[in-house]
Amino acid sequence: MVAFLFGLFVLFLLLGMPIAVALGIASVWTIQKYTTVNLSIAPQVMFKAVDSFPLMAIPFFILAGNVMSRGGISRRLVNFASSLVGTVTGGLAHVSIFASMFFAAISGSSPATTAAIGAVMVPEMEKKGYDKEFSAAVVAAAGTVGVIIPPSIPMVLYAVLAGVSVGRLFLTGFGPGILMGVLMMIVAYFISKKNGYAGTEKATFSQGLIAFKDSFFALLMPFIILGGIYGGIFTPTEAAAVAVLYGILVGLFVYRELKLKEIPEIIFSSAVGSAVIMFLISTANLFGWFLVREMIPQRLAEAVVSLTTNPYIVLLLINLFLLVVGTFINTTAAIILVTPILLPILVKVGIDPLFMGIVMIVNLAVGMITPPVGLCLFVACNLAKISLDRLTVAILPFLVILIVAIFLVTYVPAISMFLPNLLMP
């Protein structure tokens, strides 16, 4: 029965079927073939999955990110980052990474971060003599922090599925996000030094002050969102709605790069993106419901525990498993599929589900720069107009250092758990 379920799912994926549809059809077919359950249960399970107040944060964060992208935020963040790190060897590469870290605190999405910063930086880097492959590799790799530094759409999703605090999970992302950014800058520095990519002219104090002033309202947004959540002013879902309103007001009346006539198109594209995610959540929940009904996760947990109860070895196995999953399945789908399977294992060996959340998301974020389903790779290829195979070779140094980051986050829990233990014990 399990072989039939997963066999159908894999077959449908190989045929090019969308993940959500493959999950739904495989689940319904297996239920009909192997059980006596009335199929009317399927729409009920699917609807229940999305009938959740915390999940409303997802469409709002998508809308907020799209509004900010159109409102001139990314260019201002790039200018501010340039005034801080642009003079270092390989200055524009560092600017790309630094600006991506700032934009991550606005968008909650890795592909959106790659697109927003890459649209500004890839042409600029090419103009300054950086080769296309390196330029694209930098913005693709830097985009991975988009789901690590909060707010983060995958974090909201995992928190709902695992029953952990969204606010505490958000706090776990700061340490790993900064670590990843610093490690990528180190790699960019040595590659730039080897290839002779110089830094930009040193910005004067007045130029830096102007860049900060120009980007002030963009930099203020994360403080409003996260400060409101941790100050108890509003929930993460309400924070996402506030972010949308703030983004519209700043885009329309402060930066004046967002036009009223563009808002319906932004809302429509955000609604389409949200619908895709919600449909995926609903069909994956049906898939997961069937696995839980047949006690597959519990049996898997017992099998793992029969091999070892050492949490370090279990974490190693989970990391290897997630790296493979992230290579073939996008982040949202992977979280929905894998979380119900991993939770019983975590309980058996005493691993904190909150800590496992950030480990999982860091792994799956790195999956966004690995073919064949690396969304950040696809965005960067399109921006730089290069083939996937050329970019895959160029991004290998960044991929290696990010895998190092995964194991540092996994085996040095203080990197991610220091802030939540300090601020929300």
NUGU-557479 format. One record per residue: x, y, z of N, C-alpha, C, CB in turn; residue in three letters. Coordinates in steps of 0.001 Angstrom, whole numbers, plus 500000, padded with zeros to 6 digits. Glycine has a CB too. Layout:
residues N
XYZXYZXYZXYZALA...
end
This chain:
residues 425
500822498791500000500000500000500000500863501268500000499066500001501216MET501863501285500899502757502446500964503572502561499676503701502342502190VAL504020501418499166504773501417497909503919501946496768505273500003497581ALA502640501563496773501722502039495737501563503552495821500349501351495867PHE501376504059497057501181505496497267502395506290496784500915505789498752LEU503574505926497276504777506672496903505163506418495442505941506292497827PHE504893505208494961505177504906493557504372505785492611504888503444493268GLY503070505934492920502226506819492108502734508251492155500770506765492587LEU503051508694493360503522510073493533504772510337492694503814510356495017PHE505741509450492791506990509617492033506725509536490530508025508544492449VAL505858508596490123505521508456488700504913509746488148504544507282488493LEU503975510306488897503322511544488448504320512695488359502174511920489399PHE505271512757489303506291513805489249507171513641488010507155513782490522LEU507541512381487711508380512119486532507653512462485236508816510651486507LEU506320512377485273505518512734484096505327514244483968504156512049484163LEU505847514989484946505754516442484881504524517031485523505801516868483488GLY503811516244486292502592516728486939502964517653488108501717515532487436MET502221518744488345502487519608489508502427518806490811501471520773489559PRO503266519182491771503377518424493022502029518307493725504394519085493955ILE501286519412493794500000519393494506499035518399493882499372520787494514ALA498971518397492557498069517480491851498532516034492038498002517834490342VAL499844515814491952500389514463492139500061513924493528501911514464491923ALA500196514760494533499878514353495900498404513995496040500242515464496884LEU497543514850495487496099514639495609495636513366494919495354515820495039GLY496044513185493682495597512007492920496157510717493534496036512124491434ILE497435510730493905498040509539494519497312509166495808499538509779494806ALA496965510160496603496286509902497881494889509332497660496198511191498711SER494105509997496798492727509554496554492716508149495946491993510548495619VAL493592507897494992493656506582494335493986505485495356494716506593493198TRP494961505761496237495366504769497232494255504527498255496647505222497943THR493582505595498692492476505447499642491370504595499032491921506830500058ILE491057504874497774489985504150497093490347502671496890489682504810495739GLN491632502417496599492060501057496271492253500177497502493343501104495485LYS492782500745498590493216499912499709492381500051500984494623500230500025TYR491437500984501026490656501150502252489170501159501921491054502453502988THR488377501117502971486912501199502811486402502581503206486209500114503662THR487331503519503388486963504880503780486193505552502651488219505709504147VAL485100506233503018484315506992502044485163508149501510482991507522502683ASN485228508287500190486081509324499594485628510744499901486131509140498110LEU484445510897500473483996512241500863484879512816501976482522512201501324SER485684511944502614486603512415503644487700513289503046487221511230504386ILE488031513063501766489151513774501136488962515291501135489334513287499711ALA487828515825500612487673517287500648487604517846502065486428517689499894PRO487087517053503013487023517523504399488425517688504982486202516547505262GLN489292516696504728490669516768505222491411517913504543491407515430504983VAL491190518088503260491860519152502509491431520528502998491568519015501013MET490134520696503253489650522000503715490158522309505118488118522041503691PHE490161521301505975490609521504507352492056521994507404490469520207508149LYS492858521561506435494282521934506422494480523433506279495003521218505293ALA493632524080505490493815525515505235492890526379506081493582525816503766VAL492011525745506858491099526482507732491834526832509024489806525649508033ASP492839527719508900493731528026510019494065529512510019495026527178509943SER493855530168511165494170531598511264495659531880511053493735532132512624PHE496581531127511688498009531411511472498433531329510005498845530449512281PRO497798530437509221498172530313507809497792531542506991497521529086507209LEU496911532381507518496570533616506802497771534539506667495439534346507517MET498793534309507506500008535125507398500700534918506057500975534794508538ALA500565533730505471501286533421504231500872534335503078501051531967503840ILE499562534438502730499216535357501635499557536814501935497745535248501328PRO499465537208503204499818538595503539501305538854503369499403538917504970PHE502155537920503787503599538110503608503975538081502123504383537023504374PHE503301537237501342503547537228499893503182538585499290502735536095499203ILE502027539107499677501580540411499172502532541516499625500142540716499652LEU502956541487500889503876542509501397505192542484500628504137542301502899ALA505717541277500365506962541165499608506834541714498200507404539727499550GLY505704541420497546505485541926496185505334543441496163504247541277495571ASN504644543981497160504480545430497250505836546096497444503524545805498404VAL506638545552498331507953546131498604508886546029497396508587545441499806MET508781544935496649509618544767495453509313545844494421509407543374494836SER508034546162494270507628547173493280507853548592493783506159546990492913ARG507992548752495098508021550103495663509388550733495769507423550082496992GLY510416550156495132511743550763495146512586550397496356511609552234495082GLY512135549394497111512844549019498330514206548400498027512005548049499145ILE514253547466497060515485546721496808516632547634496386515248545669495739SER516339548619495535517410549522495073517973550333496240516880550477493969ARG517121550777497137517579551555498288518383550709499267516394552177499003ARG517975549460499443518738548571500301520118548291499712517979547266500518LEU520183548150498384521463547939497706522382549143497919521244547690496194VAL521850550352497795522657551565497980523189551652499413521824552823497645ASN522347551301500370522766551346501769523845550282502029521545551130502712PHE523643549069501507524626547999501678525954548379501031524102546683501079ALA525891549052499896527103549465499190527918550447500025526745550094497840SER527233551326500751527946552297501585528648551624502765526977553362502099SER528207550423503129528787549715504279529893548740503881527700548965505020LEU529682547942502825530621546865502502531159546924501075529958545542502720VAL530801547949500328531175547995498916532659548121498640530489549114498275GLY533422548652499612534848548897499360535715547642499509535352549966500303THR535197546584500095535956545340500279536224544704498914535186544346501208VAL537301543932498803537586543188497563536347542381497165538828542241497745THR535937542519495897534690541886495468533483542616496032534660540419495894GLY533608543944496099532609544764496784531173544512496382532910546175496558GLY530915544408495080529527544246494624528956542884495020529445544420493104LEU529813541877495127529346540567495605528912540671497063530456539490495448ALA529692541393497862529339541587499270528064542415499400530492542268500026HIS527937543399498525526713544219498538525492543345498254526807545370497492VAL525623542436497278524513541537496933524094540698498137524908540616495763SER525085540144498837524793539275499992524211540088501134526066538539500464ILE524814541235501416524356542084502524522953542605502265525320543260502739PHE522698543053501040521369543557500694520327542447500754521383544186499300ALA520723541236500369519800540095500444519414539798501886520430538849499804SER520342539975502810520036539753504222519019540778504714521320539822505071MET519150542015504266518162543031504630516805542717504005518637544426504192PHE516832542367502715515569542120502013514882540871502550515810541978500503PHE515663539921503065515085538718503657514179539059504826516184537769504111ALA514531540136505533513731540568506675512459541288506241514552541472507573ALA512217541329504941511004541955504402510162540944503646511364543127503482ILE510821540109502818510074539297501851509561537977502396510929539024500675SER510378537258503198509987535938503681510091534848502632508595535988504194GLY510719535165501486510793534213500376512168534275499734509696534500499328SER512776533122499472514094533085498832514067533471497355514682531712498971SER513156532893496538513108533316495135512836534813494983512042532527494395PRO511978535357495860511681536797495797512919537617496132510532537160496759ALA513707537162497101514939537866497468515934537831496315515567537244498732THR516101536664495701517003536546494549516560537453493411517068535092494064THR515262537464493143514733538275492031514898539765492293513255537956491794ALA514552540202493511514575541633493818515997542187493832513907541891495162ALA516901541500494511518282541984494596519033541689493295519013541335495796ILE518777540520492712519460540158491474519137541082490316519111538758491097GLY517899541566490251517501542472489165518317543757489196516006542802489259ALA518733544172490383519554545380490522521041545051490370519296546053491887VAL521484543954490987522921543697491118523550542974489936523165542905492342MET522857542043489299523474541286488195523921542211487053522485540233487656VAL523063543124486568523537544043485514524678544936485990522387544914485022PRO524615545379487249525667546247487784526990545506487888525265546791489155GLU526956544259488318528184543467488441528801543190487063527893542136489170MET527951542901486093528451542670484731529105543934484177527304542212483800GLU528483545081484477529010546353483994530407546627484568528050547497484361LYS530641546148485795531926546378486458532945545276486169531718546493487953LYS532618544337485261533598543340484840533507541993485527534934543873485051GLY532522541793486388532320540481486998531725539542485939531384540578488260TYR532171538274485920531605537383484907530182536985485306532495536119484724ASP529395536621484298527970536340484502527734535202485491527314536002483177LYS528549534160485351528346532986486209528518533333487682529320531872485822GLU529580534092487991529825534467489386528720535392489898531203535152489529PHE528314536356489086527263537288489481525974536542489812527012538315488369SER525602535612488933524375534850489138524499533938490356524043534025487888ALA525677533332490542525884532435491678525754533183492999527258531767491587ALA526285534392493040526224535190494274524777535502494648527021536500494111VAL523984536002493688522607536401494035521728535177494309521989537249492897VAL522008534065493639521236532843493902521534532322495302521553531755492847ALA522828532239495644523214531741496971522720532676498066524739531581497065ALA522859533988497834522422534960498841520913534894499071522822536375498417ALA520177534515498043518722534424498165518269533384499166518121534116496836GLY519135532397499475518735531342500406518389531888501783519838530315500530THR518978533021502164518668533569503498517265534150503557519684534646503881VAL516598534249502402515255534823502366514259534103503253514748534822500970GLY514434532776503441513512532025504295514105531747505674513132530713503626VAL515331532226505920515979531985507204515792533176508139517470531697507005ILE516135534373507654515960535590508466514482535964508456516844536779507921ILE513865536089509623512413536322509671512028537723509203511899536104511084PRO510755537869508770509698536851508726509944535850507603508325537513508546PRO509390534644507762509635533571506807508364532771506587510768532655507292SER507969532629505331506757531865505006506908530396505410506445531968503498ILE508039529715505098508179528326505546508145528164507068509466527756505020PRO508643529160507801508603529080509264507165529096509773509394530240509886MET506329529939509177504915529978509569504287528608509326504144531084508781VAL504579528033508177504004526748507803504462525643508756504384526396506361LEU505772525587509037506286524558509943505694524726511341507826524614510006TYR505608525969511819505092526221513166503668525698513315505136527720513486ALA502851525910512275501470525427512313501432523905512329500677525964511111VAL502240523283511476502240521820511375502807521144512625503038521386510159LEU503849521736513205504527521112514344503970521568515682506002521409514290ALA503093522583515664502514523066516911503488523812517789501954521932517670GLY504423524562517163505373525371517936505052526848517733506848525064517517VAL505639527694518562505384529133518498506022529751517252505916529826519763SER505210530486516490505747531182515317506787532217515748504606531865514515VAL506479532959516807507395533990517290508738533430517702506785534720518447GLY508741532322518449510003531705518875510767531140517679509736530591519905ARG510038530558516728510703530010515541511334531124514717509706529212514679LEU510653532266514607511243533422513932512590533786514565510280534628513989PHE512644533788515902513881534173516589515029533216516298513645534239518086LEU514725531955516022515805530996515734516512531308514417515248529573515690THR515907532124513561516463532349512226517572533374512150515392532760511321GLY517672534265513147518656535345513046520098534823513041518469536323514199PHE520436533964513996521804533442514075522218532690512826521941532537515268GLY521437531678512377521801530972511147521854531876509922520827529859510897PRO520922532846509821520916533741508664522172534584508590519704534639508704GLY522582535123509734523811535930509772525029535052509500523959536641511143ILE525059533866510092526171532930509855526308532618508368525961531623510652LEU525196532299507717525230531980506288525736533163505479523840531565505797MET525268534364505821525702535557505104527202535784505234524954536771505613GLY527736535654506457529175535858506694530004534813505943529489535795508210VAL529584533553506000530330532496505306530324532721503791529732531112505637LEU529200533159503246529145533431501800530039534611501434527694533713501355MET530122535611502309530999536753502044532464536324502032530779537854503094MET532825535398502919534208534892502941534538534196501620534416533911504131ILE533627533353501138533834532678499855533933533696498719532688531681499578VAL533017534677498723533017535707497674534324536502497689531816536661497855ALA534864536755498877536116537511499000537269536765498313536453537761500495TYR537410535479498606538541534725498041538391534532496535538667533361498727PHE537159534302496063536954534176494609537246535502493925535505533716494290ILE536810536597494538537023537927493962538510538289493946536231538984494751SER539196537924495027540642538205495085541372537448493990541223537827496468LYS540980536203493770541604535375492737541357535946491344541077533941492815LYS540147536464491117539767536950489783539988538448489592538321536631489524ASN540472539132490634540784540559490498539577541473490517541526540784489241GLY538516541085491231537343541958491341537552542933492491536041541127491554TYR537776544200492149538069545206493170536788545704493825538841546382492561ALA536969546408494937535829547023495604535472548350494958536122547223497086GLY534388548935495412533966550241494906534711551340495653532430550426495052THR534527552574495195535128553704495895534520553836497285534938555009495094GLU535376554238498236534897554376499607533886555510499699536071554624500571LYS532759555213500307531714556227500467532105557191501584530338555565500773ALA531855558458501366532100559444502419531027559307503493532119560891501839THR531269559942504631530299559880505722528962560452505282530817560636506952PHE529013561553504533527763562187504085527021561288503093528056563562503438SER527760560582502219527120559661501277526463558490502019528151559134500258GLN527169557979503037526596556917503843525353557373504577527611556405504826GLY525376558593505062524222559147505781523034559312504848524580560498506420LEU523316559749503609522242559912502616521639558552502265522778560611501335ILE522514557537502087522030556182501760521166555634502892523222555225501490ALA521581555882504141520796555423505289519454556139505347521571555647506596PHE519492557445505137518252558233505171517292557779504082518558559732505011LYS517843557503502892517012557089501757516379555718501993517846557062500473ASP517091554859502728516585553497502954515930553328504318517711552499502815SER515769554425505055515298554342506444513966553616506568515169555730507030PHE513006553967505725511673553363505844511683551885505452510670554122504972PHE512602551512504547512748550099504204513333549334505382513636549927502956ALA514356549921506026514997549269507169514076549213508383516283549996507531LEU513126550128508449512217550194509599511194549058509594511494551534509613LEU510874548553508398509799547565508291510034546315509145509631547159506849MET511218545684509106511407544495509960511229544796511442512786543909509734PRO511641545995511865511504546349513278510035546498513661512264547648513583PHE509231547017512733507796547144512999507160545759513113507101547968511883ILE507485544880512142506894543536512129507319542735513359507297542785510848ILE508638542609513542509138541754514621508952542402515991510614541434514397LEU509123543721516048508899544420517320507453544294517765509279545898517197GLY506517544365516800505103544221517132504768542828517638504252544540515928GLY505402541809517015505145540421517439505692540173518844505780539421516440ILE506972540532519053507606540223520335507179541186521441509117540254520187TYR506644542348521036506125543278522030504693542967522431506207544682521508GLY504111541940521811502750541542522150501683542456521570502599541494523629GLY502062543291520599501097544226520010500191543513519026501821545385519312ILE500751542605518229499932541833517317500530540450517072499767542577516003PHE499700539566516550500124538195516237500911538202514927498891537233516137THR501619537106514590502310537049513296501376537278512107502995535709513143PRO500151536771512183499197536987511085498833538456510971497926536145511295THR498571539092512102498262540531512087499473541343511652497790540997513474GLU500676540876512029501903541553511616502040541536510102503128540896512266ALA501673540417509480501747540321508021500803541321507364501414538895507557ALA499600541486507941498648542459507398499175543886507578497269542308508082ALA499787544158508721500391545477508966501506545736507954500945545570510419VAL502280544692507640503370544824506673502845545231505299504148543510506567ALA501702544668504916501093545028503622500717546503503614499841544154503335VAL500029546937504666499603548341504746500805549274504752498749548576506004LEU501818548923505537503031549744505615503717549819504251504005549176506672TYR503833548677503576504472548658502265503749549523501244504552547247501759GLY502412549472501258501622550283500321501814551770500614500119549908500404ILE501746552142501888501891553558502257503282554087501899501630553747503764LEU504321553298502188505687553731501864505887553815500353506719552766502480VAL505406552797499625505565552791498168504825553925497477505091551482497613GLY503628554247497981502795555280497346503210556697497735501339555064497712LEU503453556905499035503563558285499530504964558693499977502626558474500670PHE505850557736500256507206558090500683508170557985499502507673557175501846VAL508304556773498917509207556598497774508540556959496448509704555160497719TYR507217556880496405506414557269495230506800556509493962506556558758494980ARG507251555263494130507563554425492975506466553398492713508897553719493183GLU505542553268493640504401552369493488503204553187493022504084551619494825LEU502562552736491943501416553455491392500119552750491771501534553575489860LYS499078553546491971497776552977492343497298551951491321496734554086492488LEU497559552215490044497085551313488990497801549962489022497276551963487623LYS498979549891489712499718548634489802499191547725490904501182548914490034GLU498464548286491871498038547517493042497134546339492677497317548425494018ILE496118546506491790495304545331491428496126544192490838494233545733490438PRO497108544523489999497956543478489405498788542776490482498887544084488324GLU499312543553491456500105542977492545499237542058493401500729544093493417ILE498021542500493694497099541683494492496756540393493757495810542473494814ILE496530540500492456496176539318491668497322538311491649495806539721490233PHE498548538784491386499694537866491336499956537249492706500954538601490838SER499742538028493765499914537505495127498845536460495439499855538654496164SER497631536705494964496545535749495188496821534428494471495207536337494714ALA497361534515493259497696533291492513498785532511493254498167533635491063VAL499828533226493696500900532569494440500396531939495735502004533563494748GLY499504532643496422498937532123497676498068530901497413498113533212498390SER497290530956496323496399529833495999497204528565495704495503530187494790ALA498316528735495013499170527580494700499663526933495997500380528008493812VAL500127527776496945500635527252498211499521526597499012501288528368499030ILE498340527237499065497226526692499850496723525366499267496075527708499909MET496696525278497947496281524016497316497284522916497633496141524185495784PHE498565523285497613499618522337497956499472521877499408501004522966497729LEU499187522816500311498997522478501719497831521505501878498752523751502555ILE496734521758501163495533520922501325495752519498500804494344521561500596SER496373519351499628496591517999499097497681517266499874496964518062497610THR498706517998500328499750517366501134499199516918502481500928518328501339ALA498219517667502995497607517262504260496832515951504088496672518372504786ASN496194515786502931495501514532502646496506513378502575494703514638501321LEU497623513619501909498704512642501816499205512275503218499865513196500952PHE499457513310504036499934513087505392498910512402506276500332514387506008GLY497633512771506088496554512144506872496532510638506629495177512764506510TRP496698510241505377496682508813505064497880508108505697496680508596503541PHE499067508753505642500257508146506255500062507963507758501505509012505987LEU499520509000508409499306508926509858498260507871510186498873510296510418VAL497195507783509352496135506792509585496707505380509544495008506941508538ARG497669505168508675498300503856508553499524503711509466498704503612507108GLU499763504758510312500852504759511304502238504596510671500627503646512313MET502407505138509468503703505042508787504781505847509527503577505538507331ILE504508507117509939505555507869510656505991507177511946505061509275510979PRO505030506620512678505363505947513932506241504717513678504078505538514676GLN505922503969512626506724502784512292508131503190511879506054501972511165ARG508220504297511130509536504790510716510338505230511933509394505959509715LEU509670505903512866510347506337514096510888505145514866509390507145514985ALA510071504108514982510497502901515696511679502232514989509326501910515819GLU511665502262513655512764501664512889514063502418513119512430501643511395ALA513965503771513125515169504586513347515703504372514751514869506081513118VAL514794504401515732515204504241517131515786502853517379514013504484518069VAL515324501852516636515880500507516798517332500446516330515039499487516023SER517697501377515428519079501430514955519962502209515924519142502063513562LEU519447503384516372520216504226517292519292505203517998521329504986516542THR519631505518519249518903506570519976519821507764520219518351506029521326THR521012507723519635521952508834519768521441510018518953523381508419519305ASN521091511145519604520510512276518859521448512852517806520117513370519818PRO522765512763518043523711513309517063523687512508515767525130513325517641TYR523603511200515902523528510351514704522183510531514007523743508863515074ILE521115510632514804519783510859514231519756512179513467518700510859515340VAL520354513223514045520416514519513355521206514430512059521038515575514264LEU522289513656512064523071513456510837522212512792509763524329512598511123LEU521487511733510135520621511034509183519535511962508652519986509801509840LEU518955512764509555517899513691509139518452514742508180517264514375510368ILE519651515260508481520270516252507585520492515678506190521607516739508166ASN521039514481506128521286513853504823519971513628504077522035512511505000LEU518961513204504809517644512985504223517062514290503675516694512377505262PHE517156515372504466516596516660504044517352517255502861516612517643505207LEU518663517056502825519435517559501685518992516893500392520934517329501906LEU518721515594500458518242514875499273516826515348498907518257513335499522VAL515963515458499912514581515907499662514573517291499037513762515915500970VAL515391518220499587515437519587499076515934519689497651516301520419499948GLY516676518680497216517168518666495835516047518401494834518260517613495678THR515022517672495265513974517251494335512604517899494578513827515771494408PHE512380518431495784511060518967496117511232520377496671510319518050497146ILE510364521306496263510489522678496749510201522770498245509546523598495980ASN510608523871498849510603524013500309509231523811500926511120525369500690THR508215524472500372506869524402500941506358522964500944505903525306500156THR506467522298499805505985520921499704506768520004500627506082520422498260ALA508086520224500716508926519369501556508549519485503024510397519723501370ALA508296520706503479507917520900504889506611520177505196507779522408505216ILE505642520310504303504337519684504530504464518162504532503326520134503454ILE505282517634503637505426516178503528506253515580504663506061515821502202LEU507342516255505000508337515664505896508019515872507378509693516241505592VAL507404516995507718507164517303509137506400516196509871506395518605509254THR505262515697509331504566514623510057505385513347510191503273514303509367PRO506316513130509260507160511926509320508249512075510379507798511645507944ILE508836513288510469509967513487511373509562513701512830510771514657510911LEU508383514286513067507996514623514445508040513427515399506605515211514451LEU507480512256515024507568511111515944509009510694516253506822509929515361PRO509894510825515260511311510490515481511923511454516489512105510531514146ILE511610512753516346512152513760517264511711513478518695511707515172516843LEU510433513145518846509898512847520176510602511645520791508388512590520102VAL510849510626519967511482509394520461512887509631521001511537508360519353LYS513647510520520341515050510711520745515273512007521518515945510700519522VAL514202512734521813514310513911522674514855515159522014515155513590523814GLY514640515324520698515075516535519991513935517553520015515503516209518513ILE514243518802520352513249519873520429512679520154519037513874521161521032ASP511339520042518846510752520330517529511028521758517050509255520097517575PRO511166522711517984511482524092517592512871524141516954511413525049518823LEU513840523513517586515200523456517047515216522725515713516148522767518040PHE514441521636515615514394520891514367513811521720513245513592519628514541MET512929522669513601512318523528512581513355524341511836511299524457513213GLY514279524974512569515283525795511892516280524917511147516018526694512900ILE516611523741511693517513522815510980516879522405509649517821521546511854VAL515589522084509690514895521672508471514867522798507445513471521224508795MET514555524001507883514410525120506945515755525519506353513768526326507643ILE516826525463507143518165525751506601518536524717505539519231525762507736VAL518274523446505811518533522398504816517767522645503525518162521031505381ASN516476522924503657515640523089502465515955524388501734514163523055502847LEU516441525392502469516872526635501820518061526371500904517237527704502874ALA518999525554501390520158525191500555519695524392499335521197524369501378VAL518598523633499496518033522900498362517585523790497227516881522081498817GLY517380525087497518516945526011496466518073526445495543516319527228497085MET519314525990495835520405526258494884521018524948494387521496527142495542ILE520232523863494474520690522583493918519722522128492824520805521495495038THR520215521779491646519323521238490618518832519859491022520035521172489255PRO517722519357490514516960519933489404515840520884489813516380518839488598PRO515548521051491121514413521895491524514912523067492369513358521063492316VAL515986523717491955516510524866492691515879526156492202518029524943492558GLY514870526632492919514121527807492447515008529042492318512964528107493396LEU515922529239493279516815530403493197517748530296491991517641530539494491CYS518132529076491642518956528871490441518206529309489190519375527391490314LEU516933528926489106516139529264487921515992530781487785514748528597487993PHE515735531457488913515576532917488893516880533574488446515154533448490292VAL518002533122489013519300533710488677519683533446487222520381533162489604ALA519379532238486709519640531924485292518898532893484386519222530471484966CYS517659533169484730516851534072483929517401535496483970515409534051484412ASN517857535922485157518379537283485297519682537463484523518599537616486775LEU520567536458484593521883536575483961521910536054482534522906535839484774ALA520794535427482116520702534854480758521814533822480507520781535980479696LYS521954532874481458522930531801481298522223530465481511524125531968482294ILE522896529383481114522297528058481237522449527532482669522942527080480232SER521602526575483020521614526004484366522923525271484658520435525051484542LEU523482524576483662524708523821483918525878524746484224525045522937482723ASP525960525908483548527034526869483826526897527444485232527024528006482787ARG525675527749485624525462528314486957525715527269488045524035528869487078LEU525358526021487769525559524949488755527032524803489110525014523613488219THR527907524902488112529350524817488366529817526021489187530135524738487032VAL529342527213488823529780528443489500529335528504490956529249529657488763ALA528218527869491263527665528003492612528228526962493582526152527886492561ILE529029526011493093529549524932493951530283525432495206530486524060493146LEU531178526451495117531841526917496352530846527422497398532836528028496023PRO529802528114496950528790528606497883527966527450498458527867529619497184PHE527693526456497636526944525294498095527725524549499184526634524351496913LEU529028524394498981529858523694499973529856524442501299531304523537499458VAL530034525767501263530095526529502519528737526561503212530579527963502253ILE527650526517502448526320526495503072526032525131503710525234526830502029LEU526570524072503147526446522753503802527229522752505120526967521611502859ILE528391523424505127529126523604506383528246524338507396530449524387506143VAL527535525373506926526634526136507808525534525238508381526001527320507038ALA525019524334507563523979523401508038524468522606509247523562522432506907ILE525688522072509140526198521238510229526595522063511446527388520428509750PHE527008523315511237527266524193512382525971524492513131527929525506511920LEU524906524794512376523607525064512997523099523823513722522581525522511939VAL523320522659513134522827521404513715523541521032515001522975520281512721THR524863521174515011525634520660516144526105521746517122526828519909515629TYR525762523011516827525989524099517788524638524789517992527107525128517277VAL523762524195518797522392524703518937522304526165519384521649523851519917PRO523321526646520098523287528021520588523176529032519447524529528310521414ALA523660528681518253523580529595517106522138529999516839524186528945515850ILE521232529046516923519822529331516641518977529511517896519240528226515809SER519338528860519001518468528842520177518776529928521193518562527519520843MET519879530655521010520254531678521997519157532738522143521583532349521593PHE518699533311521031517701534387521107516353533922521650517501534995519740LEU515771532822521117514476532410521690514552532044523171513933531231520920PRO515665531449523601515821531126525026515995532380525871517016530198525231ASN516580533415525270516816534674525996515561535540526072517940535462525326LEU514863535668524909513762536628524819512382536015525043513791537288523482LEU512216534716524676510913534078524836511086532688525462510182533976523469MET511642532615526690511905531302527314510623530546527614512701531478528604PRO
end
